[in-house]
Amino acid sequence: MLRFFIRLAIYLGTAALALLVTSWILPGFGLSLSGFLVAVGVFALAQSILTPFIVNMARKYAPAVLGGIGLVSTFVALLLASLFPGGITLSGIDTWVLASLIVWLITALGGWLLPLLFLRGKLADPKSGGAAK
């Protein structure tokens, strides 16, 4: 159970960081302070639901696109998060493409590196609720 909450915190943290960095880098990417939490929540939820769905669809209908699933699900999650008023705004095709790439890169790196740091000892430690390999 502890691993679940650590992974959840990592996922929400990387989504928040990715959205903040993207708003600082791209002038066409707007992120209001009042809608930040809503945008992070919607983005993280959409990303966690969409990724397995899109992977299954691609595996079934277009196996050649499996490598780009992360980018596609990031784009769709950004699109959904932008539909909520007061959250994020994106203007221009170049902003949509670059925002998808930046957010995907940050969340992918965070999702890959941070569990190695925070869950390394939890896998073999029976007191932490993890199972030994």
N, C-alpha and C positions, 0 to 999 in steps of 0.2 A: 504494500500500500504506500509505503514511503517513496518507493521508486516512481509510482504513478504521480504523486504530488511534485516530486522533483522534476520529472519530465514535463508536467503541466506548467510549472513555474518557468522552466527553460523555454518552452514553446511560447508562452505569453511574453516573456522577457525579450526573446529574439524578435518576435513580431513588433513589439513596442520599439525596440532599438532600430529595426529595419525601417519602420515608418518614420521615425524621427530623423534618421540619417538621410532618407530619401527626401524628406521635406526641406532639409538643409541644403542638399546638393542640387535639386531640381527646382528652378523657379516656377514651373508650371504645376508643381505638386503642392497643394495647400492642405494644411493640417491645423485645425483650430484647437485651441487648448480645451475648450468645453467639450468638443467631440472626440478628443483623443482616446479616452477610455472606451467609448462606444466603438470607435474605429478599430482599436486593438482587439476588442472582444469579438466583433463581427468578423474581422479578418481572420483571427485565429480559429474561430469556430468554423467559418466557411472553408478555410484551408484544411482543417482536420477532417471535415466531412467530404469535401470535394476530391481530395487526393486519392483515397481508395476507390471512389466511384469512377473517376477519370482513368485511373490505372486499369480497372476492370474493363471499362469500355474500350480502351486502347488495346488491351491484351486480346480482346475478343474480335474487334473490328479493324484495328490498324496497328499491328505489333511493331511496325517500323518507327512509330512516334513515341515509344515508351521512354526514350531518353529525354524528351521535352515535356514530360508530364508535370514536373515541378514548375516550369515556366507557365504552362497552361493553367494549372490550378492557382498559381499566384496571380495571374492576370484576372481570372474569374473571381477570386477572392477580393481583389482590389475593386473590381467592378461592383460586386455586391456591397462592399463597405462604402463605396461612393454613393450608393443609393440612399443611405441614411443621412438625413439632413444634419448639418453641423459636424460632420465627420471629416472626410477627406474629399478634396476636389482635384481633378486632373484635367489639364487643358492641353490639347494637341496630341497628335498621334505619337510624336517623338517622346513626349512625356510618358504616355502610356507604356511604350516599349521600354524606355530606360527605367521607369519606376518598377515595372515587372522584373526586369533583370537585376536591379539593385536589391530589391526586397527579397527576391528569390536567393540571390547570392548570400546575403546576410543571414537569412533564416536557415539556409542549407548549411552554411559553415557553423552557425551556432548550434543547430540541431545535431551536427556531427561531432563537434569538438567538446561542447559543454557536458554532454553525458559522460564522455571519457573522463573528464575532470571530477564531476560530482558523483558519479555512480561507480567509479572504479572499485573502491573498497566495499561497496554495498553488495556486489555480486557474490562475494565469497563470505561475507559476514552474516552468520545466521541470526544475530541479534537485531540486524537492521531489517529483517523480513525478506532478504534476498536469498536466492538459492545458489549453492556452490555449483560451479561448473565441473 
